[in-house]
């Protein structure tokens, strides 16, 4: 907690904010529940939480705790999806992320729960995928836009 508070002070002195992202294969804080406890306990206004769907879906962390997070303490939401497979987590994270709605994970439920916290910040697509890396930027951008349109409709 003291380290996160110190990072918050440093960020504040530079007019910046720090978004802490729990990584599902991390040694200590490897889920959003523990990440939120750390950010909440640090209590620094310049430190918030990243909610990355990948690091919630792969270890199958329950979505039920999202409503306990203050929407103003979420600094970034990263959306993605995954195919139904049993590949290694790191392999999935690096090469098989899909756009929301293209896989099997409960992306709509995740988004609804995040928005119910009052979160009104940036939502990004974080899709590391070997196929998309080989495609043209236009193809990837259009596919991402279609996924967002399906998810949010006219509320983009």
C-alpha positions as CSV (number, residue, x, y, z in Angstrom):
1,X,0.0,0.0,0.0
2,X,2.8,2.4,0.9
3,X,4.5,1.8,-2.5
4,X,1.2,2.5,-4.4
5,X,0.7,5.7,-2.3
6,X,4.3,6.8,-3.2
7,X,3.6,6.1,-6.9
8,X,0.4,8.1,-6.6
9,X,2.3,11.0,-5.1
10,X,4.9,10.9,-7.9
11,X,2.1,10.8,-10.5
12,X,0.3,13.7,-8.9
13,X,3.5,15.8,-8.9
14,X,3.6,15.4,-12.6
15,X,-0.1,15.9,-13.2
16,X,-0.6,12.3,-14.1
17,X,-2.6,9.3,-13.0
18,X,-1.5,5.7,-12.6
19,X,-3.8,2.8,-13.5
20,X,-2.9,-0.5,-11.7
21,X,-3.6,-3.6,-13.7
22,X,-3.8,-7.0,-11.9
23,X,-2.4,-9.6,-14.2
24,X,-3.9,-13.1,-13.9
25,X,-0.5,-14.9,-13.9
26,X,1.0,-12.5,-11.3
27,X,2.5,-13.8,-8.2
28,X,0.7,-11.7,-5.6
29,X,-2.1,-9.5,-6.9
30,X,-3.5,-11.6,-9.8
31,X,-7.2,-10.7,-9.9
32,X,-9.2,-7.5,-9.9
33,X,-10.6,-8.2,-6.4
34,X,-7.2,-8.0,-4.8
35,X,-6.2,-5.2,-7.1
36,X,-9.2,-3.2,-6.0
37,X,-8.4,-3.8,-2.3
38,X,-4.9,-2.5,-2.9
39,X,-6.1,0.6,-4.8
40,X,-8.9,1.2,-2.3
41,X,-6.5,0.8,0.7
42,X,-3.9,3.1,-0.9
43,X,-6.6,5.7,-1.1
44,X,-4.7,8.0,-3.5
45,X,-6.8,9.9,-6.0
46,X,-4.1,9.5,-8.7
47,X,-4.1,5.8,-8.5
48,X,-6.9,3.7,-10.0
49,X,-7.7,0.3,-11.4
50,X,-7.5,-1.2,-14.9
51,X,-10.2,-3.8,-15.5
52,X,-8.9,-6.0,-18.3
53,X,-11.5,-8.6,-19.4
54,X,-8.7,-11.0,-20.4
55,X,-7.3,-11.2,-16.8
56,X,-10.8,-11.7,-15.5
57,X,-12.1,-14.2,-18.0
58,X,-9.1,-16.5,-18.3
59,X,-8.9,-17.5,-14.6
60,X,-12.7,-17.4,-14.5
61,X,-12.7,-14.7,-11.7
62,X,-16.3,-14.1,-10.7
63,X,-17.9,-10.9,-12.0
64,X,-19.9,-10.5,-8.8
65,X,-17.3,-8.3,-7.1
66,X,-17.3,-5.6,-9.7
67,X,-20.2,-3.8,-8.2
68,X,-18.1,-3.2,-5.1
69,X,-15.7,-0.9,-7.0
70,X,-16.2,2.8,-7.1
71,X,-16.6,3.8,-10.8
72,X,-14.4,6.9,-10.3
73,X,-11.6,4.6,-9.2
74,X,-11.6,2.6,-12.4
75,X,-9.2,4.4,-14.7
76,X,-9.4,2.1,-17.8
77,X,-11.4,-0.8,-19.1
78,X,-9.9,-3.2,-21.7
79,X,-12.3,-5.4,-23.7
80,X,-11.5,-8.7,-25.4
81,X,-12.9,-12.2,-25.8
82,X,-11.5,-15.7,-26.2
83,X,-12.3,-18.8,-28.1
84,X,-13.3,-22.0,-26.2
85,X,-10.0,-23.7,-25.8
86,X,-7.6,-25.0,-23.2
87,X,-4.4,-23.4,-24.5
88,X,-1.9,-22.1,-22.0
89,X,-3.0,-18.8,-20.5
90,X,0.0,-16.9,-21.7
91,X,-0.4,-18.3,-25.2
92,X,-4.0,-17.2,-25.2
93,X,-3.1,-13.7,-23.9
94,X,-0.4,-13.2,-26.5
95,X,-2.0,-14.7,-29.6
96,X,-5.6,-15.6,-29.3
97,X,-7.6,-12.6,-28.0
98,X,-10.7,-11.9,-30.0
99,X,-12.8,-8.8,-30.3
100,X,-15.8,-8.7,-27.9
101,X,-18.6,-11.0,-29.0
102,X,-16.3,-13.2,-31.2
103,X,-15.6,-15.7,-28.5
104,X,-17.3,-17.4,-25.6
105,X,-16.8,-15.1,-22.6
106,X,-19.6,-13.0,-20.9
107,X,-18.4,-9.7,-22.3
108,X,-21.9,-8.1,-22.2
109,X,-22.3,-9.0,-18.5
110,X,-18.8,-7.7,-17.8
111,X,-19.6,-4.3,-19.5
112,X,-23.0,-4.0,-17.8
113,X,-21.4,-4.6,-14.4
114,X,-18.6,-2.1,-15.0
115,X,-21.1,0.6,-16.3
116,X,-23.3,0.0,-13.2
117,X,-20.5,1.3,-11.0
118,X,-20.9,4.7,-12.6
119,X,-17.7,4.3,-14.7
120,X,-17.7,6.8,-17.6
121,X,-14.0,6.6,-18.6
122,X,-12.2,5.2,-21.6
123,X,-12.9,1.7,-22.9
124,X,-10.3,0.2,-25.2
125,X,-10.0,-3.0,-27.2
126,X,-6.9,-4.9,-26.2
127,X,-6.7,-7.7,-28.7
128,X,-3.4,-9.4,-29.1
129,X,-4.0,-11.9,-32.0
130,X,-1.5,-13.5,-34.4
131,X,-4.1,-13.3,-37.2
132,X,-4.8,-9.6,-36.7
133,X,-1.1,-8.8,-36.6
134,X,-0.8,-10.3,-40.1
135,X,-3.9,-8.4,-41.4
136,X,-4.1,-4.8,-42.7
137,X,-4.7,-2.1,-40.1
138,X,-8.0,-1.2,-42.0
139,X,-9.3,-4.8,-41.6
140,X,-8.5,-4.9,-37.9
141,X,-10.0,-1.4,-37.3
142,X,-13.2,-2.2,-39.1
143,X,-13.5,-5.5,-37.3
144,X,-13.0,-3.8,-34.0
145,X,-15.5,-1.1,-34.8
146,X,-18.1,-3.7,-35.7
147,X,-17.6,-5.4,-32.4
148,X,-18.0,-2.1,-30.5
149,X,-21.1,-1.3,-32.5
150,X,-22.7,-4.7,-31.6
151,X,-21.8,-4.2,-28.0
152,X,-22.8,-0.5,-27.5
153,X,-25.1,0.2,-30.5
154,X,-25.7,3.9,-30.9
155,X,-24.1,4.7,-27.5
156,X,-20.5,4.9,-28.9
